[in-house]
């Protein structure tokens, strides 16, 4: 199970307030797609699993707050991705990356405590909905993963990179590393 409410406790590189806001964004995206609490998120790629999704209560004010669907999708995907990174990859977000790096976050090990060491890079992307068959969804997600892997080359080096793409319509998530 991925309980997005956990983000309200924060992570080393995400404040509790920002974590809560991202969890709300994910909830808005999932409810816009008419999903109910406990919907199964299918994860494929380097991780092959199904996760039951739980998110904060979403009311009319929350929908108004996240009326910009592009931002809701971006930050909602981030909420799911950072929990997947922590639970399935074994890395936690330790720092937001600057734009020119081609990634969104630096990952490390929470147990090491500050000062955190960068162990991996994370790039995240969200898609609100792909219309069409399951095959169409999978192809669109795979194409986005490929594009994002190319984007991360500007920060390539010795550290591995993880790309996580979340599609809310199915819902489907792909995790790839390079």
N, C-alpha and C positions, 0 to 999 in steps of 0.2 A: 504494500500500500504506500502511496505517496500522499502524505497529508500536507497540503500546502500551508496549513495553519502553522506548521513548524517554522516557517520563515519569519513569523512574528517574533521569534526569539533571536533573530539575526544570525549572521555567520561572521567569521573574522573580517571579511571584506564587504559585508552588507549589514547596514544598521537594521535594528528591529522595525523601525518605521518604514524603511524602504522595502524590506522583506514583506511586510504586511500589504503595502501598496501593490507589489508585484503579484502577491497571492490573490488580491482582489481582481487584478487585471486578468489573470488566468481564469478565475471564476466567471467573469463577464464573458470571456471568449467561449468558454464551455457552455454557459447557459444560452448565449446567442445561437449556438448550434443545437439547442434543445436537449443537451445532455443533463442527466440527473446525477446527484451525488453518488459516488461509487462506480461511475462509468469506468470501463476498462480501457486503459491506454495500452495500445500494442507498441512494444519497443522492439526494433530490429537493428541489424548491423552488428557491431561489436558486442552489443548486449541484446539478447533475445529473451524477452520476458513480457509478461502482462502485469500492469500495476493498476490497482483500484485507485481512483483519484478522489480526494476529499478537498474541499475548498471552503473559504469563509462564506457566510451568508451574503447573498447579493440582493440588494433592494434597489428601489428606483433611484435613490441618490447615488448609489454606486454606479449604476448604468449611466447616469448623467456625468459623473466624474470621468468615466472612461468612454465618453462619446466619440473620441478620436479612435476609431477602430484599428488604425495602423499602429498607434502607440500601445493600445491594449494588447494587440497581438504580439508586438515586440517584447513588452515587459511580461506578459503572460507566459510566453515561451521561455523567457529567462527564468521565471519561477520554477517551471517544470524541469528545465535543464540543470539548474544548480542543485536541485534535490537529487536528480538522477546522477549527477557527477559525484555527489557525496555518498549516495547509497550504493551505486553500482560500479563506479570507477575507483572509489576510495580516496578521492581528492575533494577538498572543499575550496570555495572561493576565498582567496586571501586578499585580493586587490583588484580594483577596476583597472583595466588597461587603457592607455591613451589611444586616441583614434588612429594615429599613424602606424600602429603595430599590426593592424589587420586582424586583431582578435578583440574579444570583449572583456575577458577576465584572465587573471593569473590564478592557477590552482596550486595548492600545497596540502600539507598534512596538518589538520587542526591539533592533533595530539602533540606536535612539536612546540606549539605555543610561540608567542612573539620572541624574537623577530622571526617571522615566517620566511621560509625559503621557497622560492618559485620552483615547482616540480613539473608543471605542465601548463599548456595554454588552452583556452576554451573560447570557441566561437559559436554563437547561438543565432538561430534564425527561426522565425515563426511564420506560419501560413494560416490565415483564419479558416479558409475552406477551399478545397479543390473540388470542382464539380466534375462528375463523371464516375466511372467505375473504380473499384479498389485498385485496379491496375493503373489507372490514370493518376490516382493519388500517390501510389508508390513511385511512379515515374517522376512526378513533379517534385516529390521530396528528394529522390535520388539526384535529380538535376540540381536542386538547391544545395545539397551536400557537396556535390562536385564543385559548384561555383564557390562555395565558402572555403573549401580546402584550397582552392587556387588563391583566394584572397589572403589566406593566412601565411602565404609564402613570404610576405614582407617582414615577418618576425621569425622566420625559420632559423633554426640553429640546432642546438643539442637537445632541447626540450620537446617532448612529444606534443602534438596538438590534438584536441578532441573537437569535433564539430557535432553539434546536436541541433537537429531541425525538428520542430514540433508542428504538426498539422492538426488543428482543433476539430475539423469536421468529422474525422473518422472515429476517434482521435488516433493518430499515428505519430510515432517519434522514431527517428533514426539517429543512431550514435555511430560515428566513424572516427577512427584515429589514423594518424599518419606519422 
